[in-house]
Amino acid sequence: MKIRARPAFFAAAAFLLALNPPHTLALFAVPALFHEAGHLLAARLQKRRLEGVEFGAGGVCFSFSSPLQSYASDAVLALAGPFFNFALCAALIPVLRARPSEPLFFLFFAGLHLALFNLLPAPSLDGGKALYALLCRRLSPERAESVLRAAGRLSAALLFALGALFLAKRGDPFLLFAAALLAFGG
């Protein structure tokens, strides 16, 4: 298996560490691990073999031995990560009701945000991969790619606008960072 870390991964990690205390990033790692476990479980159920792992500015990207079984199975594989984040959030709700705590609230919201962000229809995100797979059932791959790129640009533009608002109102540049990841392919 081939493992690769792009320089942008280290730059993004340094940027996030500069903005957040290390314990916050450690708590964020739990939903991120759940997310990736969802993809790995879906791949295993589809009998796909993991061939590579790449760490980039936007997170982790897996490559599998059989890239296309069907467009529907590709959509399932893409949506498995966000599904696992939603499952984590659902499991945390009764725990939070019984024993509310700041770290558990953070885990809940980190999982929810990770799922929702990954469902955006951008080419480098799970939502984009699922949208592409579903569009390919009706359109040519070239036309599906064109629609996906337009949806990705629109998502990045909306996230930039929201990020600028958050920066102006709260002094928080995180959404601008996320928008840059979408715009430049993370």
Secondary structure per residue as TSV (DSSP state, phi and psi in degrees):
chain	resnum	aa	ss	phi	psi
A	1	M	-	360.0	140.8
A	2	K	E	-100.8	127.3
A	3	I	E	-118.8	131.0
A	4	R	E	-137.5	138.0
A	5	A	E	-120.1	120.0
A	6	R	-	-77.8	151.1
A	7	P	H	-56.3	-32.2
A	8	A	H	-62.8	-27.9
A	9	F	H	-61.5	-46.4
A	10	F	H	-69.3	-36.2
A	11	A	H	-65.0	-43.2
A	12	A	H	-65.1	-41.8
A	13	A	H	-62.1	-42.9
A	14	A	H	-64.1	-41.3
A	15	F	H	-61.6	-46.7
A	16	L	H	-66.2	-38.2
A	17	L	H	-65.0	-33.7
A	18	A	H	-68.4	-30.4
A	19	L	H	-89.2	-23.7
A	20	N	S	-131.9	148.6
A	21	P	-	-66.9	149.5
A	22	P	H	-55.9	-35.1
A	23	H	H	-66.4	-29.8
A	24	T	H	-65.4	-44.4
A	25	L	H	-67.4	-34.1
A	26	A	H	-64.0	-41.2
A	27	L	H	-65.9	-35.1
A	28	F	H	-67.4	-25.0
A	29	A	H	-63.9	-29.7
A	30	V	H	-62.9	-54.6
A	31	P	H	-63.2	-31.6
A	32	A	H	-64.8	-41.4
A	33	L	H	-66.2	-40.7
A	34	F	H	-59.2	-44.5
A	35	H	H	-57.0	-51.5
A	36	E	H	-68.1	-33.4
A	37	A	H	-62.2	-34.8
A	38	G	H	-61.1	-45.1
A	39	H	H	-63.4	-44.4
A	40	L	H	-64.9	-40.1
A	41	L	H	-65.7	-43.6
A	42	A	H	-61.5	-41.1
A	43	A	H	-64.0	-41.7
A	44	R	H	-64.4	-41.8
A	45	L	H	-64.8	-28.0
A	46	Q	T	-89.7	5.9
A	47	K	T	60.1	37.2
A	48	R	-	-95.0	143.0
A	49	R	-	-103.1	131.8
A	50	L	E	-71.4	124.5
A	51	E	E	-108.9	-25.6
A	52	G	E	-160.5	156.4
A	53	V	E	-131.6	129.3
A	54	E	E	-125.1	128.1
A	55	F	E	-98.9	122.4
A	56	G	E	-127.5	-176.3
A	57	A	T	-60.6	-31.6
A	58	G	T	-91.3	-0.1
A	59	G	E	128.2	-144.3
A	60	V	E	-107.0	140.4
A	61	C	E	-129.0	125.7
A	62	F	E	-98.4	148.4
A	63	S	E	-121.4	139.7
A	64	F	E	-118.9	158.9
A	65	S	S	-67.2	-33.7
A	66	S	S	-116.6	91.1
A	67	P	-	-63.2	-29.9
A	68	L	-	-137.1	114.3
A	69	Q	S	-97.6	-49.6
A	70	S	-	-159.0	160.6
A	71	Y	H	-63.5	-36.2
A	72	A	H	-63.6	-42.3
A	73	S	H	-68.6	-32.4
A	74	D	H	-66.4	-38.9
A	75	A	H	-64.6	-42.9
A	76	V	H	-61.2	-45.1
A	77	L	H	-59.8	-42.6
A	78	A	H	-67.7	-39.0
A	79	L	H	-83.0	-10.1
A	80	A	H	-63.3	-37.0
A	81	G	H	-62.8	-56.0
A	82	P	H	-59.0	-36.5
A	83	F	H	-59.2	-43.3
A	84	F	H	-65.0	-34.8
A	85	N	H	-64.8	-43.1
A	86	F	H	-63.1	-38.3
A	87	A	H	-63.8	-41.6
A	88	L	H	-59.9	-45.3
A	89	C	H	-61.8	-43.3
A	90	A	H	-62.7	-39.2
A	91	A	H	-68.4	-29.6
A	92	L	H	-78.1	-22.0
A	93	I	H	-58.4	-52.2
A	94	P	H	-64.5	-32.4
A	95	V	H	-66.8	-43.1
A	96	L	H	-65.4	-34.7
A	97	R	H	-68.2	-38.8
A	98	A	H	-76.4	-41.5
A	99	R	S	-141.9	78.7
A	100	P	-	-61.5	137.5
A	101	S	-	-152.0	151.6
A	102	E	H	-60.7	-45.5
A	103	P	H	-61.5	-37.3
A	104	L	H	-69.9	-38.4
A	105	F	H	-61.1	-41.8
A	106	F	H	-62.0	-44.7
A	107	L	H	-58.5	-44.1
A	108	F	H	-59.6	-52.7
A	109	F	H	-70.3	-33.1
A	110	A	H	-64.3	-43.4
A	111	G	H	-63.7	-42.4
A	112	L	H	-64.8	-46.0
A	113	H	H	-64.9	-39.3
A	114	L	H	-63.0	-42.6
A	115	A	H	-63.9	-49.4
A	116	L	H	-64.7	-42.3
A	117	F	H	-61.1	-44.3
A	118	N	H	-69.6	-15.9
A	119	L	T	-85.9	-4.6
A	120	L	S	-61.7	143.2
A	121	P	-	-81.2	63.2
A	122	A	-	-112.8	144.8
A	123	P	T	-53.7	-34.3
A	124	S	T	-88.0	-2.3
A	125	L	S	-108.2	164.9
A	126	D	H	-60.4	-40.1
A	127	G	H	-61.2	-38.3
A	128	G	H	-68.4	-40.7
A	129	K	H	-65.2	-40.0
A	130	A	H	-68.1	-42.9
A	131	L	H	-61.0	-44.8
A	132	Y	H	-58.3	-47.3
A	133	A	H	-61.4	-41.5
A	134	L	H	-71.4	-37.5
A	135	L	H	-65.5	-35.2
A	136	C	T	-65.9	-16.3
A	137	R	T	-71.4	-23.4
A	138	R	T	-117.5	-26.5
A	139	L	S	-118.0	165.3
A	140	S	-	-67.2	153.6
A	141	P	H	-56.0	-35.3
A	142	E	H	-66.0	-44.5
A	143	R	H	-67.7	-40.5
A	144	A	H	-60.8	-41.2
A	145	E	H	-62.7	-41.3
A	146	S	H	-63.2	-45.6
A	147	V	H	-62.6	-43.0
A	148	L	H	-63.1	-43.7
A	149	R	H	-61.9	-40.9
A	150	A	H	-64.4	-43.3
A	151	A	H	-63.4	-38.4
A	152	G	H	-65.1	-41.5
A	153	R	H	-64.9	-40.7
A	154	L	H	-64.5	-43.1
A	155	S	H	-60.8	-44.6
A	156	A	H	-63.5	-41.9
A	157	A	H	-63.6	-43.6
A	158	L	H	-65.0	-39.4
A	159	L	H	-68.6	-36.8
A	160	F	H	-61.1	-45.0
A	161	A	H	-62.9	-45.5
A	162	L	H	-64.7	-39.6
A	163	G	H	-63.8	-40.5
A	164	A	H	-63.6	-39.7
A	165	L	H	-63.5	-46.4
A	166	F	H	-63.1	-38.4
A	167	L	H	-65.3	-43.7
A	168	A	H	-68.5	-41.4
A	169	K	H	-85.3	-36.9
A	170	R	H	-120.6	-6.2
A	171	G	-	70.9	20.2
A	172	D	-	-104.9	113.3
A	173	P	-	-88.2	4.9
A	174	F	H	-60.6	-43.2
A	175	L	H	-66.8	-31.0
A	176	L	H	-65.7	-38.6
A	177	F	H	-61.6	-46.0
A	178	A	H	-63.2	-39.8
A	179	A	H	-64.8	-39.7
A	180	A	H	-63.3	-38.9
A	181	L	H	-60.6	-42.5
A	182	L	H	-66.3	-45.3
A	183	A	H	-65.7	-34.7
A	184	F	T	-107.7	12.7
A	185	G	T	86.6	1.1
A	186	G	-	37.5	360.0
